[in-house]
């Protein structure tokens, strides 16, 4: 993707409020709103999170798709690293599962199609996400899905495979554990399609197909996956169950592992894929507008953890700079500024004219003032 780079900084953004506070009912004006994720650089170093933060940034800079959370700006200042992404206020699928939303079959079918298009795009970009799960699938205000959280994604070159353990155990494919336990042949894009199968099963049944926890040892996970019979309820059509069952095939060579494999499923033969890509197919579930589509306890915890909110940052930095003769970072060797990026202060100009809060990143709603 060809991009023109435009210099931007924190001063280009108007901070509206912390995400999770106030009403979502009205937009302030016609300007585009974003979610600004930010993390303290020194804390990244102390928590040994530099590699994952940089990985997420570098991967997201390559991507733009209707069913991803897209990165629009990235920059840094003396204290923080900033990523400005799509603002998605519909909540993640984990929240809606916890709210006992009963997703209808047609809704899940559309989710599968939209996610399949996103995975196909990632695959064509040589990227394995490695952490597809309800927590990392956000809804926009209309109910369409968007994949987020690329901090454990990896890029494959040519025919190479990956071998490291990464992701969330209940959603990780058996070949990932096999590679770790006995040094198997590694794994490739098929692991994301397995995770799609686990996610679809959970949306349909309200529980996961295998009794696996984050504390379950890798060898035990393999024993569970290969020894436990997956139970399917009769709450949906047999054709849908067949599709999910195929995505949960233990052997990656026999598992659907690309878009054409999934499109060949009898269950999806009636799908207008162009309409899905254009978001012309209305979702069966639309998040509530005007209310918080996330756990307020989690939001409060995140805001309490952040002792220096963004709306006070401009005044604080201005005072700090006035006290120094040189406002620039003087020592490039200082560990405090180890997150200096070659992509610092850039805006990718997209060809077309979220909420996402992690424990590494805080997030605020912002407007870009060009």
Secondary structure, DSSP 8 states (H G I E B T S, - for coil): ----EEE--GGGEEEEEETTSS--S--SSSS-EEEEEEEEHHHHHHTT-HHHHHHHHHHHTT---TTB--EEEEEE-SSEEEEEEE---S-BHHHHHHTT----HHHHHHHHHHHHHHHHHHHHTTEE----SGGGEEE-TTS-EEE---TT-EE--TT--B-S--S-GGGS-HHHHHHHHH--S-B-THHHHHHHHHHHHHHHHSS-SS---TTS-HHHHHHHHHHS-----SSS-HHHHHHHHHHT-SSTTTS--SHHHHHTSGGGTT--HHHHHTT-S--S----TTS--S-HHHHHHHHHH-SS-GGGHHHHHHHHHHT-S--S---TT-GGGTT--TTTTEEE--S-------SS-EEEEEEE--
